[in-house]
């Protein structure tokens, strides 16, 4: 069963274009996500150290 891009976008609250970009190059999307996660983790560490 194939799920449409529109359905995925609606169910995940992402834009249709974002879903298309992820589908087109999932490896790049994973790299961006990993980078974002690393930045968020660094922010958490800085906040914890400052407290």
C-alpha distances in whole Angstrom, upper triangle without the diagonal:
4,7,10,13,15,13,13,17,18,16,18,21,21,22,19,22,21,18,18,21,19,16,19,21,20,23,25,23,24,28,28,27,29,32,32,31,35,36,35,37,40,41,40,43,45,45,46,49,50,50
4,6,9,12,10,11,14,15,14,16,19,18,18,16,18,18,14,14,17,16,13,16,18,17,21,22,21,22,25,26,24,27,30,29,29,33,34,33,35,38,38,38,41,43,43,44,47,48,48
4,7,8,7,7,10,11,11,13,15,15,15,13,15,15,12,13,16,14,12,15,18,17,20,22,19,20,24,24,23,25,28,27,27,31,32,31,33,36,36,36,39,41,41,42,45,46,46
4,5,5,6,9,10,11,12,14,13,13,10,13,13,10,10,14,13,11,14,17,16,20,21,19,21,24,23,23,26,28,27,28,31,32,31,33,36,36,36,39,41,41,42,45,46,46
4,5,5,6,9,10,11,12,10,9,6,9,10,6,7,11,10,9,11,14,14,18,18,16,18,21,20,20,23,25,24,25,28,29,28,30,33,33,34,37,38,38,40,42,43,44
4,5,5,6,9,10,10,10,9,6,9,11,8,9,13,13,12,15,18,17,21,21,18,21,24,22,21,25,27,25,26,30,30,29,32,34,34,34,37,39,38,40,43,43,44
4,5,5,6,8,10,10,11,9,12,13,10,12,15,14,13,17,19,18,22,22,19,21,24,23,22,25,27,25,26,30,30,29,31,34,34,34,37,38,38,39,42,43,43
4,5,5,6,8,8,9,8,11,10,7,10,13,11,11,14,16,15,18,19,16,17,21,19,18,21,23,22,22,26,27,25,28,30,30,30,33,35,35,36,39,40,40
4,6,5,6,5,6,5,9,8,6,9,12,11,11,14,16,15,19,18,15,17,20,18,17,21,22,20,22,25,25,24,27,29,29,29,32,34,33,35,38,38,39
4,6,5,7,8,8,12,11,10,13,15,15,15,18,20,19,22,22,19,21,23,22,20,24,25,23,24,27,27,26,28,31,30,30,34,35,34,36,39,39,39
4,6,8,10,11,14,13,11,14,16,15,15,19,20,18,22,22,18,20,23,21,19,22,24,22,22,26,26,25,27,30,29,29,32,34,33,34,37,38,38
4,5,9,10,13,11,9,13,14,13,14,17,18,16,19,19,15,16,19,18,16,19,21,18,19,22,23,21,23,26,25,25,29,30,29,31,34,35,34
4,7,9,12,10,10,13,15,14,16,18,19,18,21,20,16,18,21,18,17,20,21,18,19,23,23,21,24,26,25,25,29,30,29,31,34,34,34
4,6,8,6,7,10,11,11,13,15,16,15,18,17,13,16,18,15,14,18,19,17,18,21,21,20,23,25,24,25,28,29,29,31,34,34,34
4,5,5,7,9,10,11,12,14,16,16,19,17,14,17,19,17,16,20,21,19,20,24,23,22,25,28,27,28,31,32,31,34,36,36,37
4,5,5,6,9,10,11,12,14,15,18,17,15,18,20,18,18,22,22,21,23,26,26,25,28,30,30,31,34,35,35,37,39,40,40
4,5,5,6,9,10,10,12,13,16,15,13,16,18,16,17,20,21,19,22,25,24,24,27,29,29,30,33,34,34,36,38,39,40
4,5,5,6,9,10,11,11,14,12,10,13,15,13,13,17,17,16,18,21,21,21,24,26,25,27,29,30,31,33,35,36,37
4,5,5,6,9,10,10,13,13,10,13,15,14,14,17,19,17,19,22,23,22,25,27,27,28,31,32,32,34,37,37,38
4,5,5,6,9,10,13,13,11,14,16,15,16,19,20,20,21,24,25,25,27,29,30,31,34,35,35,37,39,40,41
4,5,5,6,8,11,9,8,11,13,12,13,16,17,17,19,21,22,22,25,27,27,29,31,32,33,35,37,38,39
4,5,5,5,8,8,6,9,11,10,11,14,15,15,17,19,20,21,23,25,26,27,29,31,31,33,35,36,37
4,6,6,9,10,9,11,14,14,14,17,19,19,20,23,24,24,26,28,29,30,32,34,35,36,38,40,41
4,6,9,9,9,12,14,14,15,18,19,20,21,24,25,25,27,29,30,32,34,35,36,38,40,41,42
4,6,6,6,9,10,11,13,15,16,17,19,20,22,23,25,26,28,29,31,32,34,35,37,38,40
4,5,5,6,9,10,10,12,14,15,16,18,20,21,22,24,26,27,29,30,31,33,35,36,37
4,5,5,6,9,10,11,12,14,15,17,19,20,21,23,25,26,27,29,31,32,33,35,37
4,5,5,6,9,10,11,12,14,15,17,18,20,21,23,25,26,27,29,30,32,33,35
4,5,5,6,9,10,11,12,14,15,17,18,20,21,23,24,26,27,29,30,32,33
4,5,5,6,9,10,10,12,14,15,16,18,20,21,22,24,26,27,29,30,32
4,5,5,6,9,10,11,12,14,15,17,19,20,21,23,25,26,27,29,31
4,5,5,6,9,10,11,12,14,15,17,19,20,21,23,25,26,27,29
4,5,5,6,9,10,10,12,14,15,17,18,20,21,23,24,26,27
4,5,5,6,9,10,10,12,14,15,17,18,20,21,23,24,26
4,5,5,6,9,10,11,13,14,16,17,19,20,21,23,25
4,5,5,6,9,10,11,12,14,15,17,19,20,21,23
4,5,5,6,9,10,11,12,14,15,17,18,20,21
4,5,5,6,9,10,11,12,14,15,17,18,20
4,5,5,6,9,10,11,12,14,15,17,19
4,5,5,6,9,10,11,12,14,15,17
4,5,5,6,9,10,11,12,14,16
4,5,5,6,9,10,11,12,14
4,5,5,6,9,10,11,12
4,5,5,6,9,10,11
4,5,5,6,9,10
4,5,5,6,9
4,5,5,6
4,5,5
4,6
4
